[in-house]
């Protein structure tokens, strides 16, 4: 039998360029790139013209691109590029969002950029790169990044059982281990796919695929009982029914 050597996310390293006329904004993106295990910074540009010339000699997989720049905008730059890399727009204006996706943008990030939003956008770029390289999606490669002990930690969603709020911290419980991060439930609730994860209590978000049984007061995951809010029972029933 022929065995395909499929590229995993851990093996991907995207060559990145940052294009922004603001040195402060450019530096903030550069730092996020350097902190990310799957990204390599290969170029910085202050305007679109400089970028056009630079890309002739530099191999780039992903560009973090500002839109409003002197002489040529980010859109003008893309119109002039014969071979377009993946694009993540980074801009202070929301009014260009619909137009941005006419350019097949991976994502549209509003300044100032926070790390969680940045990592979420990069995850989309990595998944698309993997899909194009392998020709097939790998289901177990859906993940988010969380910051634990000053490092970005990759959490695979199919291994995540539930998340629990602990004051100013959030506890992640996976199939392999448990760890705590300084964050809020709300920030992670936005990142998780709502067809697979549900907030069943003010202190708990659960992976619906891990739910083994439930009643009016609790759900059970690996024999562990997790409280279920009374007003969330209907949401839970509907979400579980939709997965069948």
C-alpha positions in Angstrom: 0.0 0.0 0.0 1.3 3.5 -0.9 1.8 5.6 2.2 1.6 9.4 1.9 4.0 11.5 3.8 1.6 14.1 5.0 2.9 17.4 6.3 1.8 18.1 9.9 1.3 21.6 11.3 4.4 21.2 13.5 6.6 20.8 10.4 5.3 24.0 8.7 7.5 27.1 8.7 6.0 30.0 6.8 8.3 32.7 5.4 6.6 36.0 6.4 6.8 39.7 5.4 5.4 42.7 7.2 4.2 45.7 5.2 3.2 48.8 7.2 4.3 52.4 7.0 4.0 52.8 10.8 7.2 51.6 12.4 5.5 51.1 15.7 2.8 48.9 14.2 5.4 47.0 12.1 7.5 46.3 15.2 4.5 44.9 17.1 3.7 42.4 14.3 7.4 41.5 13.9 7.5 40.6 17.6 4.4 38.4 17.3 6.0 36.6 14.3 9.3 36.0 16.1 7.4 34.5 19.0 5.4 32.1 16.8 6.9 28.6 16.3 5.6 28.2 12.7 6.6 31.6 11.4 9.9 33.0 10.1 10.4 36.7 9.4 12.2 37.2 6.1 11.3 40.8 5.2 9.9 44.2 6.5 8.7 46.9 4.1 7.5 50.4 4.8 5.4 50.8 1.6 3.9 49.0 -1.3 6.5 50.0 -3.9 9.3 48.8 -1.7 7.4 45.5 -1.3 6.9 45.0 -5.0 10.7 45.3 -5.6 11.6 43.2 -2.6 9.4 40.3 -3.4 11.2 39.8 -6.7 14.2 38.4 -4.7 12.5 37.1 -1.6 10.3 33.9 -1.2 7.3 34.8 1.0 4.5 32.5 2.0 2.5 34.9 4.1 2.2 38.8 4.2 0.9 40.8 7.0 -0.4 43.8 5.0 -1.5 47.3 6.0 -4.1 48.8 3.6 -3.8 52.6 3.9 -0.2 53.5 2.9 1.3 56.4 0.9 1.2 56.3 -3.0 0.0 52.7 -3.3 -2.5 51.0 -0.9 -2.3 47.4 0.1 -5.0 46.6 -2.4 -3.0 48.3 -5.2 0.0 46.2 -4.2 -2.0 43.0 -4.6 -3.4 44.1 -7.9 0.2 44.4 -9.2 1.5 41.0 -7.8 1.3 38.2 -10.4 1.9 35.5 -7.7 0.1 36.3 -4.5 1.2 34.7 -1.2 -1.4 34.3 1.6 -2.5 37.6 3.0 -3.6 38.7 6.4 -4.7 42.3 6.4 -3.7 44.3 9.5 -5.4 47.7 9.6 -6.8 50.4 11.8 -10.0 50.7 9.7 -12.9 48.4 9.6 -14.5 49.8 6.5 -12.3 47.7 4.2 -13.3 44.3 5.6 -15.7 43.3 2.8 -13.3 44.4 0.1 -10.4 42.6 1.7 -12.1 39.2 1.3 -12.5 39.9 -2.5 -8.7 39.4 -2.4 -9.1 36.0 -0.8 -7.6 37.2 2.4 -6.9 34.7 5.1 -8.1 37.1 7.8 -8.6 40.8 8.6 -7.1 42.0 11.9 -8.0 45.3 13.4 -5.2 47.3 15.1 -4.0 47.2 17.8 -3.3 43.5 17.4 -3.5 41.2 20.4 -1.6 37.9 20.6 -4.7 35.6 20.7 -6.3 37.3 17.6 -2.9 37.1 15.8 -2.5 33.4 16.6 -6.0 32.6 15.5 -5.4 34.2 12.1 -2.1 32.4 11.7 -3.8 29.1 12.5 -6.1 29.7 9.4 -3.0 30.3 7.2 -1.3 27.2 8.5 -4.3 25.0 7.9 -4.7 26.3 4.4 -1.0 25.8 3.7 -1.3 22.2 5.0 -4.4 21.6 3.0 -2.8 22.8 -0.2 0.4 20.8 0.5 -1.2 17.5 1.5 -4.3 17.7 -0.7 -6.4 16.6 2.2 -7.4 18.2 5.6 -6.2 16.6 8.8 -9.0 16.6 11.2 -6.8 16.5 14.3 -4.9 19.6 13.3 -7.5 22.0 14.4 -6.0 24.0 17.3 -5.7 27.2 19.2 -2.7 28.8 20.9 -2.7 29.7 24.6 0.0 31.4 26.6 1.2 29.3 29.5 4.4 29.9 31.5 5.4 32.8 29.1 5.3 30.5 26.1 2.7 29.9 23.3 1.2 26.4 23.8 -0.7 24.6 21.0 -4.0 23.0 22.2 -5.6 20.5 19.8 -9.3 21.0 19.9 -10.1 17.3 19.5 -8.0 16.5 22.6 -9.6 19.3 24.8 -12.2 18.0 27.2 -13.3 21.2 28.9 -12.3 24.7 30.2 -12.9 25.8 33.7 -12.8 29.4 35.1 -10.7 29.9 38.2 -10.9 33.6 39.1 -8.4 35.5 36.9 -7.2 32.2 35.4 -8.6 29.5 33.1 -7.9 25.8 33.5 -7.6 23.6 30.4 -8.3 19.9 30.8 -7.1 17.8 27.9 -6.8 14.1 27.3 -3.1 14.3 28.2 -2.8 16.9 30.9 -4.2 19.9 32.8 -2.7 23.4 32.9 -3.7 26.9 33.9 -3.4 30.2 32.0 -4.0 33.8 32.9 -7.0 34.8 30.8 -10.8 34.9 30.7 -13.4 32.5 29.6 -14.9 35.1 27.2 -11.7 35.3 25.2 -11.6 31.6 24.6 -15.3 31.2 24.0 -14.9 33.5 20.9 -12.1 31.3 19.5 -13.7 27.9 19.9 -16.1 26.6 17.2 -19.6 26.9 18.5 -20.7 23.7 16.8 -18.3 21.7 18.9 -18.0 23.7 22.2 -20.7 25.1 24.5 -20.6 27.2 27.6 -22.9 25.2 29.9 -22.2 27.1 33.0 -20.6 30.5 33.9 -17.5 28.6 34.9 -17.4 25.8 32.2 -17.0 25.4 28.5 -17.2 21.7 27.3 -16.3 19.8 24.2 -19.6 18.4 23.1 -18.0 15.4 21.5 -16.7 14.4 25.0 -20.1 14.5 26.7 -21.0 10.9 27.8 -24.3 11.6 29.6 -26.2 14.4 31.3 -29.2 15.2 33.5 -30.9 18.4 34.6 -28.0 19.3 36.9 -24.8 17.9 35.5 -23.0 16.6 32.4 -20.4 13.8 32.6 -17.0 13.6 30.8 -14.8 10.6 31.6 -16.8 10.0 34.8 -16.3 13.5 36.0 -19.4 15.5 36.8 -19.6 19.1 35.6 -22.4 21.5 36.6 -25.0 22.4 34.0 -26.8 25.7 34.4 -30.6 25.3 34.3 -31.0 27.8 31.5 -28.3 26.0 29.4 -30.0 22.6 29.3 -32.0 23.4 26.2 -28.9 24.7 24.4 -27.1 21.5 25.3 -29.8 19.3 24.0 -30.1 21.2 20.7 -26.3 21.2 20.3 -26.0 17.5 20.9 -28.9 16.7 18.6 -27.3 18.7 15.8 -24.1 16.6 16.0 -26.0 13.3 15.5 
